[in-house]
Amino acid sequence: MADLIENPIINSPFEEPKRYFRFTDDGITDEIVIGRRCIQLCSKDVVSDD
């Protein structure tokens, strides 16, 4: 896990993101990966009373 990322802004605010910092189970790292980060969604199971 990275203690401090010296320059955390790696993409332009005016363009589609092209790079990101790799995340592991332990947190963010200082390794830069080319591409878009995969999205992970969490959802809550909703139980209806029908």
Gaussian input, Z-matrix of N, CA and C with variables (Angstrom, degrees):
# hf/3-21g

backbone

0 1
 N
 C     1     B1
 C     2     B2     1     A1
 N     3     B3     2     A2     1     D1
 C     4     B4     3     A3     2     D2
 C     5     B5     4     A4     3     D3
 N     6     B6     5     A5     4     D4
 C     7     B7     6     A6     5     D5
 C     8     B8     7     A7     6     D6
 N     9     B9     8     A8     7     D7
 C    10    B10     9     A9     8     D8
 C    11    B11    10    A10     9     D9
 N    12    B12    11    A11    10    D10
 C    13    B13    12    A12    11    D11
 C    14    B14    13    A13    12    D12
 N    15    B15    14    A14    13    D13
 C    16    B16    15    A15    14    D14
 C    17    B17    16    A16    15    D15
 N    18    B18    17    A17    16    D16
 C    19    B19    18    A18    17    D17
 C    20    B20    19    A19    18    D18
 N    21    B21    20    A20    19    D19
 C    22    B22    21    A21    20    D20
 C    23    B23    22    A22    21    D21
 N    24    B24    23    A23    22    D22
 C    25    B25    24    A24    23    D23
 C    26    B26    25    A25    24    D24
 N    27    B27    26    A26    25    D25
 C    28    B28    27    A27    26    D26
 C    29    B29    28    A28    27    D27
 N    30    B30    29    A29    28    D28
 C    31    B31    30    A30    29    D29
 C    32    B32    31    A31    30    D30
 N    33    B33    32    A32    31    D31
 C    34    B34    33    A33    32    D32
 C    35    B35    34    A34    33    D33
 N    36    B36    35    A35    34    D34
 C    37    B37    36    A36    35    D35
 C    38    B38    37    A37    36    D36
 N    39    B39    38    A38    37    D37
 C    40    B40    39    A39    38    D38
 C    41    B41    40    A40    39    D39
 N    42    B42    41    A41    40    D40
 C    43    B43    42    A42    41    D41
 C    44    B44    43    A43    42    D42
 N    45    B45    44    A44    43    D43
 C    46    B46    45    A45    44    D44
 C    47    B47    46    A46    45    D45
 N    48    B48    47    A47    46    D46
 C    49    B49    48    A48    47    D47
 C    50    B50    49    A49    48    D48
 N    51    B51    50    A50    49    D49
 C    52    B52    51    A51    50    D50
 C    53    B53    52    A52    51    D51
 N    54    B54    53    A53    52    D52
 C    55    B55    54    A54    53    D53
 C    56    B56    55    A55    54    D54
 N    57    B57    56    A56    55    D55
 C    58    B58    57    A57    56    D56
 C    59    B59    58    A58    57    D57
 N    60    B60    59    A59    58    D58
 C    61    B61    60    A60    59    D59
 C    62    B62    61    A61    60    D60
 N    63    B63    62    A62    61    D61
 C    64    B64    63    A63    62    D62
 C    65    B65    64    A64    63    D63
 N    66    B66    65    A65    64    D64
 C    67    B67    66    A66    65    D65
 C    68    B68    67    A67    66    D66
 N    69    B69    68    A68    67    D67
 C    70    B70    69    A69    68    D68
 C    71    B71    70    A70    69    D69
 N    72    B72    71    A71    70    D70
 C    73    B73    72    A72    71    D71
 C    74    B74    73    A73    72    D72
 N    75    B75    74    A74    73    D73
 C    76    B76    75    A75    74    D74
 C    77    B77    76    A76    75    D75
 N    78    B78    77    A77    76    D76
 C    79    B79    78    A78    77    D77
 C    80    B80    79    A79    78    D78
 N    81    B81    80    A80    79    D79
 C    82    B82    81    A81    80    D80
 C    83    B83    82    A82    81    D81
 N    84    B84    83    A83    82    D82
 C    85    B85    84    A84    83    D83
 C    86    B86    85    A85    84    D84
 N    87    B87    86    A86    85    D85
 C    88    B88    87    A87    86    D86
 C    89    B89    88    A88    87    D87
 N    90    B90    89    A89    88    D88
 C    91    B91    90    A90    89    D89
 C    92    B92    91    A91    90    D90
 N    93    B93    92    A92    91    D91
 C    94    B94    93    A93    92    D92
 C    95    B95    94    A94    93    D93
 N    96    B96    95    A95    94    D94
 C    97    B97    96    A96    95    D95
 C    98    B98    97    A97    96    D96
 N    99    B99    98    A98    97    D97
 C   100   B100    99    A99    98    D98
 C   101   B101   100   A100    99    D99
 N   102   B102   101   A101   100   D100
 C   103   B103   102   A102   101   D101
 C   104   B104   103   A103   102   D102
 N   105   B105   104   A104   103   D103
 C   106   B106   105   A105   104   D104
 C   107   B107   106   A106   105   D105
 N   108   B108   107   A107   106   D106
 C   109   B109   108   A108   107   D107
 C   110   B110   109   A109   108   D108
 N   111   B111   110   A110   109   D109
 C   112   B112   111   A111   110   D110
 C   113   B113   112   A112   111   D111
 N   114   B114   113   A113   112   D112
 C   115   B115   114   A114   113   D113
 C   116   B116   115   A115   114   D114
 N   117   B117   116   A116   115   D115
 C   118   B118   117   A117   116   D116
 C   119   B119   118   A118   117   D117
 N   120   B120   119   A119   118   D118
 C   121   B121   120   A120   119   D119
 C   122   B122   121   A121   120   D120
 N   123   B123   122   A122   121   D121
 C   124   B124   123   A123   122   D122
 C   125   B125   124   A124   123   D123
 N   126   B126   125   A125   124   D124
 C   127   B127   126   A126   125   D125
 C   128   B128   127   A127   126   D126
 N   129   B129   128   A128   127   D127
 C   130   B130   129   A129   128   D128
 C   131   B131   130   A130   129   D129
 N   132   B132   131   A131   130   D130
 C   133   B133   132   A132   131   D131
 C   134   B134   133   A133   132   D132
 N   135   B135   134   A134   133   D133
 C   136   B136   135   A135   134   D134
 C   137   B137   136   A136   135   D135
 N   138   B138   137   A137   136   D136
 C   139   B139   138   A138   137   D137
 C   140   B140   139   A139   138   D138
 N   141   B141   140   A140   139   D139
 C   142   B142   141   A141   140   D140
 C   143   B143   142   A142   141   D141
 N   144   B144   143   A143   142   D142
 C   145   B145   144   A144   143   D143
 C   146   B146   145   A145   144   D144
 N   147   B147   146   A146   145   D145
 C   148   B148   147   A147   146   D146
 C   149   B149   148   A148   147   D147

   B1=1.4461
   B2=1.5214
   B3=1.3056
   B4=1.4576
   B5=1.5298
   B6=1.3255
   B7=1.4558
   B8=1.5209
   B9=1.3300
   B10=1.4546
   B11=1.5196
   B12=1.3067
   B13=1.4603
   B14=1.5120
   B15=1.3344
   B16=1.4604
   B17=1.5248
   B18=1.3228
   B19=1.4604
   B20=1.5300
   B21=1.3440
   B22=1.4625
   B23=1.5304
   B24=1.3304
   B25=1.4650
   B26=1.5235
   B27=1.3206
   B28=1.4615
   B29=1.5274
   B30=1.3390
   B31=1.4582
   B32=1.5172
   B33=1.3212
   B34=1.4613
   B35=1.5276
   B36=1.3305
   B37=1.4592
   B38=1.5332
   B39=1.3341
   B40=1.4573
   B41=1.5228
   B42=1.3326
   B43=1.4647
   B44=1.5177
   B45=1.3327
   B46=1.4604
   B47=1.5310
   B48=1.3290
   B49=1.4715
   B50=1.5260
   B51=1.3246
   B52=1.4637
   B53=1.5218
   B54=1.3490
   B55=1.4681
   B56=1.5254
   B57=1.3209
   B58=1.4574
   B59=1.5192
   B60=1.3172
   B61=1.4571
   B62=1.5193
   B63=1.3270
   B64=1.4642
   B65=1.5270
   B66=1.3266
   B67=1.4553
   B68=1.5205
   B69=1.3208
   B70=1.4600
   B71=1.5249
   B72=1.3151
   B73=1.4653
   B74=1.5272
   B75=1.3376
   B76=1.4669
   B77=1.5260
   B78=1.3283
   B79=1.4637
   B80=1.5171
   B81=1.3296
   B82=1.4623
   B83=1.5292
   B84=1.3381
   B85=1.4590
   B86=1.5230
   B87=1.3273
   B88=1.4616
   B89=1.5271
   B90=1.3265
   B91=1.4644
   B92=1.5279
   B93=1.3340
   B94=1.4651
   B95=1.5216
   B96=1.3368
   B97=1.4546
   B98=1.5253
   B99=1.3292
   B100=1.4596
   B101=1.5233
   B102=1.3261
   B103=1.4622
   B104=1.5150
   B105=1.3311
   B106=1.4612
   B107=1.5209
   B108=1.3199
   B109=1.4631
   B110=1.5254
   B111=1.3193
   B112=1.4632
   B113=1.5223
   B114=1.2948
   B115=1.4512
   B116=1.5222
   B117=1.3072
   B118=1.4593
   B119=1.5176
   B120=1.3038
   B121=1.4531
   B122=1.5249
   B123=1.2982
   B124=1.4566
   B125=1.5134
   B126=1.2880
   B127=1.4593
   B128=1.5178
   B129=1.2914
   B130=1.4545
   B131=1.5176
   B132=1.3197
   B133=1.4610
   B134=1.5236
   B135=1.3143
   B136=1.4608
   B137=1.5200
   B138=1.3070
   B139=1.4648
   B140=1.5144
   B141=1.3384
   B142=1.4613
   B143=1.5279
   B144=1.3134
   B145=1.4666
   B146=1.5139
   B147=1.3359
   B148=1.4840
   B149=1.4945
   A1=108.56
   A2=115.83
   A3=120.63
   A4=109.83
   A5=116.31
   A6=119.88
   A7=111.00
   A8=115.81
   A9=120.59
   A10=108.44
   A11=116.30
   A12=121.33
   A13=106.18
   A14=116.18
   A15=121.50
   A16=112.93
   A17=118.00
   A18=121.51
   A19=108.09
   A20=117.98
   A21=120.29
   A22=115.05
   A23=118.33
   A24=120.95
   A25=108.34
   A26=116.91
   A27=120.82
   A28=112.83
   A29=117.35
   A30=121.59
   A31=110.08
   A32=115.66
   A33=121.50
   A34=109.50
   A35=118.09
   A36=119.27
   A37=112.48
   A38=117.23
   A39=121.75
   A40=113.16
   A41=117.92
   A42=122.27
   A43=109.99
   A44=114.84
   A45=120.37
   A46=109.04
   A47=118.21
   A48=119.98
   A49=111.56
   A50=116.11
   A51=121.19
   A52=112.43
   A53=117.44
   A54=121.24
   A55=108.49
   A56=115.34
   A57=120.55
   A58=110.07
   A59=115.81
   A60=121.05
   A61=108.73
   A62=116.23
   A63=121.36
   A64=110.35
   A65=115.28
   A66=122.15
   A67=108.77
   A68=116.15
   A69=122.28
   A70=107.44
   A71=116.85
   A72=120.28
   A73=111.30
   A74=116.79
   A75=121.36
   A76=112.63
   A77=118.53
   A78=121.60
   A79=111.65
   A80=115.38
   A81=121.72
   A82=110.09
   A83=115.76
   A84=121.61
   A85=108.15
   A86=117.05
   A87=119.72
   A88=111.88
   A89=117.59
   A90=122.65
   A91=109.69
   A92=116.70
   A93=122.00
   A94=108.68
   A95=115.59
   A96=122.94
   A97=107.74
   A98=116.47
   A99=121.89
   A100=108.60
   A101=116.35
   A102=121.10
   A103=110.95
   A104=115.27
   A105=121.71
   A106=108.88
   A107=115.86
   A108=120.66
   A109=108.79
   A110=116.92
   A111=121.59
   A112=109.11
   A113=115.96
   A114=120.41
   A115=108.95
   A116=115.91
   A117=121.30
   A118=106.89
   A119=116.03
   A120=120.75
   A121=109.54
   A122=115.14
   A123=121.53
   A124=106.92
   A125=115.92
   A126=118.01
   A127=109.56
   A128=115.15
   A129=122.15
   A130=107.77
   A131=116.59
   A132=119.76
   A133=108.81
   A134=114.86
   A135=119.73
   A136=107.25
   A137=115.26
   A138=120.57
   A139=107.45
   A140=114.82
   A141=118.14
   A142=109.48
   A143=115.88
   A144=121.57
   A145=112.50
   A146=117.69
   A147=121.00
   A148=112.01
   D1=139.10
   D2=-179.54
   D3=-79.11
   D4=128.56
   D5=177.20
   D6=-73.87
   D7=-42.78
   D8=-178.59
   D9=-149.52
   D10=126.17
   D11=175.02
   D12=-98.91
   D13=114.51
   D14=-171.81
   D15=-60.77
   D16=-43.27
   D17=179.25
   D18=-129.16
   D19=88.89
   D20=-173.58
   D21=-75.55
   D22=-11.89
   D23=180.00
   D24=-91.41
   D25=109.23
   D26=-174.92
   D27=-117.98
   D28=-3.80
   D29=179.63
   D30=-123.10
   D31=155.20
   D32=176.39
   D33=-77.13
   D34=141.07
   D35=176.13
   D36=-72.96
   D37=-7.34
   D38=-175.79
   D39=-106.74
   D40=0.65
   D41=-179.24
   D42=-131.68
   D43=161.72
   D44=175.00
   D45=-61.24
   D46=136.66
   D47=179.37
   D48=-58.61
   D49=136.67
   D50=-178.53
   D51=-117.03
   D52=-13.31
   D53=-177.90
   D54=-142.53
   D55=158.65
   D56=176.10
   D57=-153.80
   D58=162.36
   D59=175.67
   D60=-85.22
   D61=134.37
   D62=-179.30
   D63=-68.57
   D64=137.59
   D65=173.44
   D66=-107.73
   D67=144.04
   D68=173.56
   D69=-122.80
   D70=-178.46
   D71=176.49
   D72=-62.49
   D73=-22.42
   D74=-179.89
   D75=-88.25
   D76=-10.22
   D77=179.94
   D78=128.66
   D79=-159.64
   D80=-177.08
   D81=-78.70
   D82=147.59
   D83=175.64
   D84=-115.67
   D85=173.20
   D86=176.43
   D87=-93.60
   D88=11.36
   D89=178.60
   D90=-82.06
   D91=126.12
   D92=178.82
   D93=-93.44
   D94=131.64
   D95=-179.61
   D96=-114.46
   D97=137.21
   D98=177.81
   D99=-82.87
   D100=135.10
   D101=178.34
   D102=120.66
   D103=-168.12
   D104=178.36
   D105=-103.09
   D106=141.88
   D107=177.97
   D108=-72.97
   D109=139.58
   D110=176.66
   D111=-69.40
   D112=142.20
   D113=178.87
   D114=-89.41
   D115=142.37
   D116=176.11
   D117=-125.76
   D118=121.95
   D119=-178.63
   D120=-107.42
   D121=141.03
   D122=173.98
   D123=-113.84
   D124=134.84
   D125=178.81
   D126=-130.25
   D127=152.31
   D128=178.75
   D129=-97.15
   D130=132.94
   D131=175.79
   D132=-69.24
   D133=128.85
   D134=179.55
   D135=-108.82
   D136=127.88
   D137=179.54
   D138=-107.46
   D139=124.63
   D140=179.69
   D141=-91.61
   D142=158.92
   D143=-179.89
   D144=-91.85
   D145=11.65
   D146=-177.41
   D147=-67.88

